[in-house]
Structures are given as C-alpha cells and as structure tokens.
C-alpha cells in the first residue's frame, strides 16, 4: 500500500517496495496530465493522458529520445515529416533532435506510456516550435 510522505510536495507520492523507493510525480497541463512512474540514471517512465481534441506542442529535445506506447485512445503522431495514427498496443520511437508532436484525435482520453532515454532528461530540454497554449520558445 502506498504511503504518503509528510515532507514531500502534495504532487509527489513515495512508494516503498522492499529496498526500492520510487517517486511518483504528477503535472497538470492545459492538454491533460503526466505522471512520472519511475526514474533512474539515463531513463524516465511517464504515464501521459491527453484530453480529446488537445495536442502537445510541436517540439524537440537535444538530449533524449522517446518511445511512446498507446494504452488506450487514438494518437496522431508527428515525427519529423511523417504523420501516423496509433491505437492501443501500438508504439513509435522519436529520436533525439527530431521535431515531434502528440495529438488526441479521438473522443476518449488518450493514455500512453512514454519511456525517455538519454544523458539529460530535464523538462528544460524542450524546444517548442508551435504551441496551442502560447508556450513557444523558438520563433
């Protein structure tokens, strides 16, 4: 059973499992939410939920790649100059330094698992080219 650590911020939950301690962090965004399920050296695993009709920014990362596995819903994925549709049990790979975007084109929430790999996985390694929520960082 998960136990809440008093000293942690309200969005973080400490899960203890034997000798391993994992931190679960949730972030709310205009397009939906993400939860960090696990993080270690060189990788981070997130659960991402995108509201119907919403999309993330057209972006890229210098220091990480991403693998996306759809759990439920329908994803429109832009990766470089290619657009594909993914449904449950389908996945794709986004290499570093590649423009990409994730969009929920369905009528139910899009839920996916994202596995990030790289030497640096900070949220400040996002270069935004286009954004529906006025968060563009490059003109």
C-alpha angles and dihedrals in degrees: 000000000000116000126206115234111221095215096053125093114263092255093057125078124187115219117194120200114170109299094343123091119194127187120217114202124183126201125191117215133177089255096048132284146293133211123200104224099180139351133191140154107312098359144068128185120207137180108218126195119191121192118236111274094016132110140188121243123280097256149148138208126219097202108034145050124212134214115199122199117186114225097177139347131033123292127198105205125195113196116172104313096336128095121195137170119230129190134182115323093014125113145184140196127231113198121213117275092024123127109238143165137189121210134178106224094169135085097244128061114282110231121188142160116234121199114195121198127187148091092271123034103171121141089237089071090083119112108191119205099173131008135177090211100054095256097127114147099181126049 
